Amino acid sequence: MQSGDEWVKRDAAVVWHGFTQMAAYLDNSPLVVERAEGRELIDVDGKRYFDAISSLWVTTLGHRVPELDEAVVSQLGRVAHSTMLGNGNRVVIELAEALADRVPVDGAHVLFASDGAAAVEQALKIAFQYWVNLGVSGRTTYLALGGAYHGDTVGSLSLGAGGFGTDLFDPLRFPVLRGPGYDDPHWADGVIELVWAHASSLAAVVMEPLVQGAAGMHMTTPDDVARVAAAVQEAGVLLVCDEVATGFGRTGTLFAVEQCGVRPDLLVLGKGITGGYLPMSATVASQRVFDAFLGDDLGPRTLYHGHSYGGNALAAAVALRHLQLIDEWDVLANVRARSSQLRSLLAARLPGRRVRVCGLLAGIDVASGAAGRRVCAAAVARGVLLRPLGPVIVLVPPLTTTADELERVVDVLAEALAEVVEA
Ligand SMILES: *Cc1c(COP(=O)(O)O)cnc(C)c1O
């Protein structure tokens, strides 16, 4: 049997890890995961780690959930994949019906892709062509927020506010109108002012409802989201809500916009859609948006866009079962209970430290990016997997986390913070 060190060397010899300086990869004691049980990852040496970042915010119910495993296996007995370009697939139809019943979008129509960024791109292109199809000219730009993150493809990067070392790509980014972000308590008023001043040139306003995750878990109130959404829709601009991070129960409701009473024209889904099992994302369009694309066969109103694996049948089968399990297990009730527990635990164990909590998304400020990295390393050494976002420790535990597990995560975080003097 090989030791973890040997696996890490083999890894570094052939794998290029995203958002990772490969020259320092070996020095940062990476885990090499071999398998998992419940909410724990198990490395090649058999060591266990509680997955307190839900494998980058995608795992919802845990790993190796028997019901989800079974959904994949039984779909394998039918078909793994067939193209959705011009043809259908039974399980994808069933999933789209189930989503249409649950998403806060009027007359939902679902265009599937595989990554959140691709689903954001789809929303951008749909919003742009919507106005062209209606014969309205000049609505060619987007308003996005300060601190926004919508993915790493060139289009979604353009919407994003930068940071994470991506500023060198600025020459590639198309310009967008930039409003304030959730770290500004007056962001909503600022955005509303911009919307009214620029309505006739805007194709869409794009926002992450309630939580700007990648910005460092910056949070706002349902009321501010509702006020901005009302202004956008009153000004006749399309509203795109990116729920890639907040969707599928993360904030305590199935979708964050439900807490705001908002019904977007385009809703972007990803991450938790398959419970963290398989890559899938979706752009959900309202009836009004969808109808603007109806016209002659092979004609110019058609949306000429599609991805090879969009609407993959295995992913659809697991996403469908996942949606049912969220109800069957009353997962949202657990998210709400654990969220208030997390709030009290953090207040009790980390007095005086700046923390933000919404559902099971939490951010804990530390002094610097270097401190963040050391605190997370100290937590990993204690068997809790954490990964910092610059000077913010993010806690994103699975939605089925128990009260005892949450206590352990916060205990370990408190110990790790105490160990790192400069944190
Ligand atoms: C993660 C994320 C994305 C990008 O999704 P990928 O699957 O990583 O491409 C987009 N928007 C938000 C809000 C996200 O958190």
The ligand as a MOL file (V3000), in Angstrom:
LIG
                    3D

  0  0  0     0  0            999 V3000
M  V30 BEGIN CTAB
M  V30 COUNTS 15 15 0 0 0
M  V30 BEGIN ATOM
M  V30 1 C -19.6720 28.5910 -7.6110 0
M  V30 2 C -20.4910 29.6920 -8.1840 0
M  V30 3 C -20.5930 29.8900 -9.5820 0
M  V30 4 C -19.8060 29.0830 -10.5750 0
M  V30 5 O -20.1670 27.7490 -10.5850 0
M  V30 6 P -19.1330 26.6650 -11.2020 0
M  V30 7 O -19.9010 25.3910 -11.1620 0
M  V30 8 O -17.9450 26.6620 -10.2950 0
M  V30 9 O -18.8100 27.1170 -12.5690 0
M  V30 10 C -21.4380 30.8860 -10.0310 0
M  V30 11 N -22.1200 31.6620 -9.1830 0
M  V30 12 C -22.0500 31.5100 -7.8480 0
M  V30 13 C -22.8510 32.4000 -6.9690 0
M  V30 14 C -21.2140 30.5320 -7.2950 0
M  V30 15 O -21.0950 30.3950 -5.9700 0
M  V30 END ATOM
M  V30 BEGIN BOND
M  V30 1 1 1 2
M  V30 2 1 2 3
M  V30 3 2 2 14
M  V30 4 1 3 4
M  V30 5 2 3 10
M  V30 6 1 4 5
M  V30 7 1 5 6
M  V30 8 2 6 7
M  V30 9 1 6 8
M  V30 10 1 6 9
M  V30 11 1 10 11
M  V30 12 2 11 12
M  V30 13 1 12 13
M  V30 14 1 12 14
M  V30 15 1 14 15
M  V30 END BOND
M  V30 END CTAB
M  END
